[in-house]
Amino acid sequence: MSERKSPYEIIGGAIKVDELVDRFYDLMALEEPFVDLRAMHPQDLSSSREKLKLFLSGWLGGPDVYSPRHGHPMLRARHLPFKIGLQERNQWLACMYRAMEDCGIDGQIGSQLEESFFNTADWMRNQPN
């Protein structure tokens, strides 16, 4: 009987999660279409990078390394101080989708992750538009 692989394993584990998150934040910091998204983050992105790497590890089915360090993710509660409407959601998704493409996360797993990222990002909205 074959064991079903998690998205974490399929994309390449911690190395690929690190690559994806680094590309995501590099794009956010450098590309004009993501300027509003970048403005929502602290000047120093190192903590944001670390937390997203830790979170995505467990979210993708890999080791739960976020919770032991930072407690339950409580994504929505942690993001309530920020205005997240359609524009912010769409910028976040465009940045993540571009990072996935740049990191070679495509095909069936890419489509599955795009859908999962969309559902999560849309759930984070706290503004009507």
Secondary structure, DSSP 8 states (H G I E B T S, - for coil): ------HHHHHTHHHHHHHHHHHHHHHHHH-GGGHHHHHTS-S--HHHHHHHHHHHHHHTTS---SHHHH----HHHHHTTS---HHHHHHHHHHHHHHHHHTT--HHHHHHHHHHHHHHHHHT--S--
